[in-house]
Structures are given as C-alpha cells and as structure tokens.
C-alpha cells in the first residue's frame, strides 16, 4: 500500500485507518498460494483516554504506519 492510499482519521474515542490495497502483479503471474488480501480495508482502534488532537502525528515508512497520539495533559491550567 502506498502512502497516498491510506486515510487516517482521529475521533474523540477512536483512531480509524482506511485504504485500499491493489494487486500490482503482472497479468500472466502464477501463484501456488497467496495470503495477501486485496481491496478496501478499515481498522478502528479504540482510544482508552482523551488525546490532544492538535498534537497527533503520523508517518509511513517502509510499509509501516506509525502514529503518535499524545494524551491531553490535564495538569496544565
């Protein structure tokens, strides 16, 4: 999956990752078995505590999506 095929949405209580994986193999390719799913996907991760939505960052590198979701600092006035 390329970076432009992934959408990351942060809600009050969840992080949602959506996208689509497309088959990029040649038309004449032959497989004995393949365990890779193609097509649209959606992953919803519940967030156990409130996060600071303005401080959320994400990066996609080498096929890995890394998201940083800092908690709201309730000790600040």
C-alpha positions in Angstrom: 0.0 0.0 0.0 1.4 3.4 -0.9 1.1 6.4 1.4 -1.5 8.2 -0.8 -3.8 5.2 -0.5 -4.2 5.5 3.3 -6.5 7.8 5.3 -6.0 8.3 9.0 -8.9 9.9 11.0 -8.8 10.7 14.7 -12.1 10.8 16.5 -12.8 11.6 20.2 -12.6 7.9 21.2 -11.1 6.1 18.2 -8.4 6.1 15.5 -9.5 4.9 12.1 -7.2 3.8 9.3 -8.8 3.2 5.9 -7.4 2.5 2.5 -7.2 0.0 -0.3 -4.6 -2.5 -1.4 -4.4 -3.1 -5.1 -2.8 -6.1 -6.9 0.2 -4.9 -8.8 1.4 -8.2 -10.2 1.6 -8.9 -13.9 -1.4 -10.3 -15.6 0.4 -13.5 -16.5 1.7 -14.2 -13.0 1.0 -17.6 -11.5 0.8 -18.4 -7.7 0.6 -21.6 -5.8 -0.8 -19.7 -2.8 -1.1 -16.1 -1.7 -2.1 -14.9 1.8 -2.4 -11.3 0.9 -5.9 -9.7 0.9 -6.6 -7.0 -1.7 -9.3 -4.4 -1.9 -10.6 -1.8 0.7 -9.7 -2.1 4.4 -10.7 -0.3 7.6 -9.2 -0.6 11.0 -10.7 1.1 14.0 -8.7 1.3 17.2 -10.5 2.4 20.4 -8.7 5.1 22.4 -8.7 4.5 26.2 -8.2 8.1 27.1 -8.6 11.6 25.6 -5.9 12.7 23.3 -4.6 16.1 22.1 -5.9 16.0 18.5 -3.7 19.1 17.6 -0.5 17.1 18.5 -1.3 13.9 16.6 1.5 13.0 14.1 1.8 10.1 11.7 4.5 8.8 9.3 4.5 6.0 6.8 7.9 4.4 6.2 8.9 1.1 4.7 5.4 -0.2 4.7 4.8 0.7 8.4 2.4 3.3 9.6 3.5 4.9 12.9 1.1 7.3 14.7 1.8 9.3 17.8 -1.3 10.1 19.9 -0.3 12.2 22.9 -2.8 12.2 25.8 -4.3 15.5 26.9 -2.2 16.9 29.8 -4.9 17.6 32.5 -2.3 19.0 34.9 -1.9 22.2 32.7 -4.1 25.1 33.6 
